[in-house]
Amino acid sequence: MLKELERARNLVRSSGRVVILTGAGVSADSGVPTFRSSEGLWKQFRPEELATPDAFARDPETVWEWYAWRRRLVLECSPNEGHRAIARLLLSRDGVTLITQNVDGLHGRALRELQSEGVGRDPDGTVREPGATLELHGNLLRSRCSVCSESDEDGPEPGGGGNDTPLPRCPSCDALMRPAVVWFGESLDPGVLDRAMHAAQDADICISAGTSAVVHPAAGIPLLTRESGGSLIEVNPEVTPLSPFADIHLRGAGAEILPRILEPPD
């Protein structure tokens, strides 16, 4: 394991372009619940019954009530050392792209925390622009219009559940706002997916962390790096369909492994 960790560190440090793909396992280390498990039932509903355009059209109040509950749970969690290690890399060097399947916003919170601590400032005080963060499945903490393209990153807390709080409406067209996530039956944002695929194709190394590698098209992104001649590191406690293609497989949690391979040398 120590030799593999050293190999991974050296690959990261010697690579000009780095892509990191993260999945639910990275956020599980922060205590973010898995809403698709048997423990993920909310009242009598399963996620597959609520996270759909049809459910929102039929009963937007119940859907918003569920998302408001999820938001509260996520906001009680904090970025872990895996999130912080990725954020530090994004702030410390050029050529790094983060692609995440997670919708909890913890990567963004980690970035803001480190920036508030002064990370990412050049010696003259200039604030460095962090590498790109591409959220393939959207962000649970943001809202967007259900009709037009208007988005709201700090929208009002949605109502629901029989209280008197009105459901949020679009400031441009007055249609209902909805959570800015990709629902079952919807396609990923083609612009975001295209940027992710191009970043993977151009990368010298792809690190796949905490993803089951079964949800497509995200599962195929690391293979684009391999097919283009780059290296692949997998960080996961379990063997996945991606494991046979990995140059290095590091068994363990992202919060433990990522800081050991991403933190810049002293």
C-alpha positions, 0 to 999 in steps of 0.5 A, spaced: 500 500 500 505 504 501 508 503 495 502 504 491 501 511 495 508 513 493 506 511 485 500 515 486 503 521 489 508 521 483 503 520 478 499 526 480 505 531 481 508 529 474 502 530 471 500 537 467 493 535 467 489 532 472 482 530 472 478 527 479 471 524 478 468 523 485 462 519 487 457 518 493 463 515 497 467 521 498 461 524 501 459 518 505 465 520 509 462 526 511 455 523 513 451 524 507 446 519 507 444 515 501 437 516 499 437 510 494 438 505 500 432 502 504 434 507 509 433 512 504 425 512 505 422 518 506 415 518 509 412 512 504 416 515 498 422 512 495 427 517 491 425 514 484 417 516 486 419 523 487 425 525 483 422 525 477 419 531 472 412 527 473 412 527 480 413 535 480 408 536 475 403 532 479 405 534 486 410 540 487 409 541 494 411 534 496 417 534 492 419 541 495 418 538 502 422 532 500 428 536 497 427 541 503 428 536 508 434 533 504 437 540 504 437 541 511 440 534 512 446 536 507 447 542 510 448 539 517 454 535 514 461 538 513 466 537 508 471 532 510 479 531 508 478 528 502 474 534 499 479 539 502 485 535 499 481 536 492 479 543 493 487 545 495 489 542 489 484 546 485 487 552 488 494 550 488 496 549 481 493 549 474 490 544 469 486 541 475 478 539 473 474 536 478 468 532 475 463 530 481 456 526 481 454 528 487 449 534 488 451 536 495 455 542 494 460 539 499 466 540 494 464 548 493 463 549 501 470 546 501 473 551 496 470 557 500 473 554 506 480 554 504 479 561 500 477 564 507 483 561 510 487 564 505 489 558 501 490 560 493 493 566 494 499 568 490 505 571 494 503 578 492 496 577 495 492 575 488 487 570 489 488 564 484 482 562 480 481 555 482 480 549 477 473 548 474 468 544 478 463 540 473 457 538 477 454 532 472 448 531 476 447 538 478 446 541 485 441 540 491 442 547 494 441 551 488 434 552 484 432 553 477 426 555 473 422 549 471 420 553 464 425 558 462 433 558 464 433 562 470 437 560 476 437 562 483 443 560 487 440 563 494 433 562 493 428 562 498 427 556 502 421 552 499 415 551 502 411 544 503 408 539 508 402 544 509 405 550 512 404 557 509 410 558 505 409 559 498 413 555 493 418 559 490 417 562 483 421 564 477 423 572 478 423 572 470 417 568 468 413 566 475 413 559 473 415 554 479 422 554 481 425 546 482 431 543 485 437 544 480 438 537 479 438 532 474 432 527 475 430 520 473 428 520 466 432 527 464 439 527 460 445 531 463 446 538 461 450 537 454 454 543 455 457 540 462 458 533 460 461 535 453 466 539 458 467 533 462 469 528 456 474 533 453 477 534 460 478 527 461 480 526 454 486 531 455 488 529 462 494 526 463 491 522 469 484 521 472 483 519 479 476 516 480 474 516 487 468 513 491 464 512 485 461 505 483 462 506 476 455 503 474 452 510 473 453 512 465 455 516 462 459 518 468 462 511 469 465 512 462 469 518 463 475 515 466 476 510 460 477 516 456 483 518 459 486 511 459 484 511 451 487 517 450 494 514 453 493 517 460 493 513 467 488 511 471 488 511 479 482 508 483 480 510 490 475 505 493 474 501 498 471 496 494 472 493 487 468 496 481 467 495 474 473 500 473 478 496 477 481 492 472 482 498 468 486 502 473 493 503 473 493 503 481 487 501 485 488 504 492 483 500 497 480 505 502 476 511 504 477 518 500 477 522 506 483 517 508 487 516 501 486 523 497 490 527 502 495 522 502 496 523 494 493 530 493 497 534 498 502 538 495 509 536 498 512 541 503 
